């Protein structure tokens, strides 16, 4: 029964791929020689699927009294993965418990190694492939009723498998909670295990972890409980060699932030990869072989019996958000302390709002940005009261690393770098405006030496005429705009525009020099040369 039940979807998606990929041009007339296509009779036809009207992308067709729909419309009724072999002119469709192959123009389809004759030919009209609804009924065992008076096709069908994400080859069996997955369109769909729960609401899926043979699949089920609260059931599935070997479930109320599933730690021999799972209270860490190596009890570490979102994990810290209080919290495993980051990073009205607002729930506007090394963690701050979606980048220096930071070599000052700046001490100069990258300057290229000397003169002008001021803390979460200067000793400087005829260089946290010099500004602009078009 299942074999027949999926056949038409196969044909619809198959034909769609054929339409898109065949190199030969399609005829403007229908290829079906058994009867003319009358598009006028199809005007106003409606299609109802399981009681809901399906909005057609293409108008239906009528041929010899049969109603046809485009394969795009039919294919969207059921999720599949389809691949096209251009050399063999063969379409393959994969689905849980079903594999179908169909050659273009064939009247027989191969379904799970069985040959099935098609009851009616596919139609090709103006480059679109159409399939008959009568065949759809016979192939899928769906109940199809034609209401001539209202020109409505009513289709009723039971869908056992739910594709969890349009772009991901992952399916959920509504009856058994089995999970099926394909690595990509070239691999078969396999049963990877059974979910310890039922999916009832809006589903989102993401894949993470180390990847390869060890990955973390996250399935989030958003639904509403009897008290009318929005719930997020977050399932974490540890998949090893295409099998679920461990799974956890965390339930969040009103809000959900994606839990991290991966991090790296540095060792003398290089970087080690780690996978992460959580049930909201226990954080489990796995090594590259999939072996559990650490478990962290979040309520015990924080001192509050809550469910937590885990936003970042490091070698000796965790960044978590309690579901109830909502305030981003750092757990420092080095000195066994915790810090509410809004209390440490925010000030004034923004701090007061974060700590006291409860409507609809607490919001501090902080998001983890990255580990900058030596105990310094960066965070993006989006003010909950601001009218724009601009972020401020803030840094929290963990007290447990203060001694290490104090012992770090002091960076060279702008004056020291400007004094030694030359094509012999500068290794490269790169310029970009967002994702627009210009031709870089390289000291190994003698043709770039004159331009590098202009950059050095610019730095000397900053030292002589630059005006010190407070740097703006606002940083939009996008690519860098400006010029980066790299020196042979590892030092670097960044120059940015600061208004009309003005440039700026950051000289320290919260400080900058601003240079108002037309010649230097023109040199800066002239250094931006786009690479030739390929």
N, C-alpha and C positions, 0 to 999 in steps of 0.2 A: 504493500500500500504506500509506503513512504517513497518507494522508487517512482511511482506514478505521481505522487503528491507534489514532487519538486520539479517535474520535468519541464513544465512551461516556463517557470522562472529561469531555468537553465537556458531555454531557447530564447527568451526575451533578452537576457543579459548577453548571451552569445551573439545575437544579431546586432545588438548595440555596439559591441566591440568591433564586429565585422564592419559595420557602417563607418566607424571612425578610422579604422586602420587599413582597409583594403586600398591598395595603391591605384587600382583601376577606377575610373569614374563611374558613378551610378547613372543609370538611365533615368530620364525624367518620367518615363511611363512605368506602370507596374509591370514586373517581370512575370506575374502569374498570367498564363495564357488561357486559363480555364474560364475567365470571365472578366468583363470590364469592371473597373472601379468607379463607383458613383459616389463622389464626395458630397454632392448636394444632399443626398438622403441622410447623410450622417450628421447634418447640422442639428444642434440642440440635444444630442445624445448625452445623457449623464450616466456616471458610473458610481454606484454605492458599494463600498467595501466594508463588510461587517457593520452596517448601519451608518457609516460615515461617508459623506460625499468625497470622492477622490478628485482633486483638481488636476485635470489633464494638461500636460505640456503641449500636446499635439491633438488636433481634431481627429475623432474616430473616422474610420472608413467603412464602406459597405461594399462587399463583393459577393455576387450571386446569393444575396439574401443573408450573408453572414456579416456580423459586426466585427471589425478589426480595431485593435488598439496598437499604438506604437510600442515597440519593445522597451523603450525608455520608460513609458508609463507602467507597463506590466512588470518590468524588472524592479522598479522601486517598491513594489508590493512585498518583496521578499529579499532580504540581504544575502548576497553571495560574494565570492571572489572569483573573478574571471580573468583569464590570460589568453593572449592571442599569439599563435605561432605563425608568423608571416610566411616562412618558408613552406610549411606544410598546409597553410590556409586552414588551420584547425583551431577551434576555440575550445578551451577547457574550463569547466566550472566546478568549483569545489564548495562543499557545504557539509555540515555534520551528517555522517552516515550516507553521503551521496557524492558521487563523482560522475561527471557527464562530459562527453566529448562529441563535438558536432563539426563536421566539415561544411564549409560554406556551399550552399546549393544542394546539400544532401537532403534526402527524404527519409533517412534513418538516423536516429541518434543512438549513441552508445551510453547506456545508463548502468553504472555498477557492473560493467562487463556484459550487459545484456543489450541486444539490439531491439530498438522500439521504433516501429514505423510511425511516421507523422500522419495524422488524419487529414491535414489540410496544408497546403504550401504556405510558406512565408511570402509576404508581399514586399516589394521594394518600390517605393514611390517617392520620387524627387530626393533620393539619397537617404530616406528613412525606411527602416524595416518595421513591418507590422505583423502581428500574429492574431489568429482568430480566437474570439472568446469561447466558441464552442469547444475548440481543442483545449483551451485553458480549463474548461469545466471537466472534460474527460480525463485530462492528464493529472490534475491535482485533486480530483474527487471533491472539488468544491461545489456547492449548490449555486447554480446560476439561474436567475429568473429574469426574463425579459418582459418589461411592462410597456406594451406598445402605446398605450394611451398617453403615458407621461414620457415616453422615449427614454426609459431608465433601465439600465442593467444593474441588477442587485446580486452581489456576490457575497456568499457567506463561507468563511474558511477558518479552520482552527490552526493557529500558529503555535507549534510546539517550541520552536527555537526562536530566541530573540537575539538579534545581533546587537551587541552592547554599545558599539560605537560605529558610526558610518565609515570612518577611515581605518578601523582596526579589525582584523580578521579574528574576532572573538565572539563566541555565541554562548548563550545561557539556555539550558533546557528548563522551561517553566514547570515541568512536572516532576523532574528528578533533581533539579539544581546542579546538574552536571555542567561543567565548563569545557568547551571545545575551543581549540586554537590552531591556527596555522602560522608558521614562522613568516611566510610571505606567500605570494601567489604561486610560487614554484613548488611549494611543499603541500603535502596532503593535510587535511583537517583531522586533528587527533583529539581524543578525549584526554584531558590533562588531570582531571579529578573532579571532586564534588565540593561545591561551596557549602560551608557550614552556616547556612541561613537561606533566606528567600529574598529575592529582589522584587520590590513592589512599586517603586516610584520612578523618578527621573534618574537615569543612570549616566555616569561619566566614567571613563576608563583611562588610565595612564600606565605606562610601563617605565620601570626604572631599575635600580639596583646596579650591580656590576655589569650585567649584560652577558651575552654569550650563553653558556649552559646554565648560568645562575642569574636569574632576574627576579624582580619584584613587580607583580601586577597589582595595581590598586584599583578597586571597584568601589565607587561611591554611589550610594542609593539615597537620594533625597526624597523624603516623604513627610506626611503630616500625621501626627498621632491623635489620639482621641481628645487630648486637651488642646488641640489646634496649634501645637508647637511644631515648628519645622525641625525635623531630625535629619542628621546625616550619618548613615551607617557606612563607615569606611572599612572595607575588607582589604587586608594586605595578604597576598598569596606569594609565598616563596616557591619559585618554579625552578626545578633542577632537572636537566635533561628531559624537558617536556612533561614533567610530572609535578603536581603540587606536593611538596614535602612538608610544608608547614603553613599555617595561616592564622591570622589574628583579626579581630574585629573591634573597632572603637566606635562608640556612638557619641556624636556631638549635638548639642542643642543650640538652635538659632544661628550658629556660625560654624564655618569650617574653613581651615587653611590646609593646603596640601602638606601632608607629612613628608619629610625628606626620606629618601630611600637609599642614599649613597653618600659616601665621603671618602677622602683619601688621608692617609697619614704618612709622614716622611720618616724614613729610617736611614741609617748610614748606607744601606745597600740600594736605596731608591724609594720610590713611592709604593705604598701598599693600598689596595682597594678594599673597601668595606661596604657591605649591604646592611640596611637598617629596616626593621619592622617594629610596629608598636600596636598595642591594644588600647592606647591612651593612658596607661598606667605603667606598663613595663616596656622598656626599650630593649630590643634584642639586636645585637650586632653580630654579623657573620663575616668570616674571612673569605678569601678568594676561592677556597675549596667548598664553601657552603657550610663550614663548621661554626656553630655558635661559640663566640669567644667572650662576650660580655652581656650582662643583663643589668639594666639600671632601673631601680624602683623610684619612679618620679614622685609619688606622694611622700615617700620617706625622705627623699633628697630636698624637696621644697618645703615640706612640713605642712602640706594641705592635701587632704584626701579629695582630689578632683580628677577629672579626665583632662588630659593635656594633648595639644597639638605639638608635634616635634618638628621644629622648623630648621634646625641645624644640629649636627653632631660633629665634634672634633675629637682629637686624641685625648683631651682633658677638659672638655666642656660640653654642655648641651644648651641650646636655646629653645625654650618651650613657651607655649601660651596656655595658661589655665582656661578651661572652657567657661567657667563662671565669672571670674574676675576679669579675664580678657587682657591682662597686662603682661606684656612680653617679659620673660624672666630668664636670666642667665644663671645656669648652674655651673659653678667653677669647681671642677673635680680636683684641682691642684691644691687649693686651700680649704675645700669643703664649705664654701660660702655660696649664697644666692644673692642676686641683685635684681630688683624691679627696675627695668631699664628706663621707663618713663621718669622715674624718680631721679635717675642719674644723668639723663641726657637732655631732658626738657626743662624749661624754665617759664616763669610768669604764667600767663593765661593758658598757654598750651599745656603746661604741667598740671595746672588746676583742673582743666577740662578732662585730661586723661585720667586723673586719679579720682574724680568725683562724679563725672557724668555716668548715668546708668540707663539712658533712654536712647535707642531701645536696649542697648547693652553697652558696657564699657568699651571705648575705642581709644587706643593710644597712637594710632597712625604709624607705628614702627614696623619695619620689615627688615629681616636679616639681609645684608648685602654681601658680606664676605669676611674671611679671615685674612688680615693684612700681615700676620706674623708678629712674633715677639709679644704676644698677648693683646694685640690690638684688634678689635672687631668693629667692622663698619656696619651701619644701619641706614636705610632710607627712612626719612620721616615725611609723611604726607599729612599735613595739618588737617584734622577733621573739620575745622572751621573755615578753611580756605576755599576760594571759589575756583581755583585752578588746580590742575593735577600735576603741579610741580613738586619735586622732592628736594629735600635737604639731606645731604650726606653727613652723618654724624659718626664720630668714633668714640668707642668706649675702651679705655686702657685698663685692662684687668690689673688690680692691685697686686695679684700674685706674681706678676711679671715685672714689677717696677725695678727691681735690682738688675734684671737682665737688660732692660731698656736703658738704664743709666750707664751700663758698661759697654753699650754699642759705640762704635767709632762715630765721631761727630761728622756730619756731612759738610762738605766744603761750602763756603759761602759764595754768593753771587760774585763778590769782588774777587775772590780767589780764582773762580772759574773764568771770569772775564779776563783776568790778567794773563792766563796761560792759554786762552782760546786761540786755536790755529788749526789748519788742516792736519797737523801732526798730532793734535790732542783730541780733536773731535772725530769720532768714528762715523757718525751719520746724523742727518737732519731729515726728519719726516714731517709731512704736512697733511692735514686732512680737515674736511668739513663734514662732520657726521660720517656717513658711509661713502662719501666722495673722497678718494685717496689720490693725492698728487704724486708726481715723480719725486722720489727721495734723493737727497744729496748723499754721496758716499765719498769718504776721504781717499779711498783707493782709486777713484776716478779723478784724474788730474783736471779734467774739464770742469769738475765741480768745485775746485779749490777757490776760484774767484767768488762764487756764491757763498761758500763757507766763510770766507773772509768778511763778506757783508754781514753775515750772521754774527761774527765776532765783534765787528764794529758796533752792531746793534746792542750787544751785551755791555760794551764799554759805555755807551750812551746811557743805558739804564743805571749803571753805577754812578756816573757823573751827574745826570739830570733827572733821574727817576724820583718821583714823589711817593713817599710811603703812606699807606692808608690801610684801612680795614678791608679785607677781602670779603666778597659776598659769599655767604654759606649756601646759597641756593645752587643746586646742581640737578639739572634735568637728567633723568635716567635714560640717556641716549649716548651715542658715540661722541668722542672728543672732537672739539673744534679748535684748531690752532697748530702750533709748531712744537715738536719735541726734539731737543738737542741732546744727543748721547755722547759722553766722553769716554776715552779709553780706560780711565780708572773706575768706571762704573757710575760716575755721577751723571745726572741728567737735569735739564731744565725744560720748562714748558712756557711758551709765549702765546698769549691770546689777544684778540682784539678787545678793546675796552671803550669803544665809542669812536666817534669821528676823529681820525688822525691819531688815535691813541692806542697804545699797547700795554699789556700788563704781564708781570711775572710774579708768581707766588713765591714768597721768601720764607714762609713758615706757616704754621697752622693759624689761619685767621689773619694773615698779613700778606701784603703785596706791594710791589713797586709799579707805578703807572708812569709811562713815558709819553709825553706829548711832543712828537717830533714827526713832521711831515715826511722827511726823507726816509727815516727808519720805517714809517708806516708803508710808504710806497715800495720799499725793498721787500718788506714782509708780503705784500700783496703780489709782487712780481715773481716771488719764489714759487707761487702756486701754479704749477704747470701740469696740465692734464696729460696722461699717457696717450699715445696715438690710438685711434679707434682700430679695433681688431677686425 
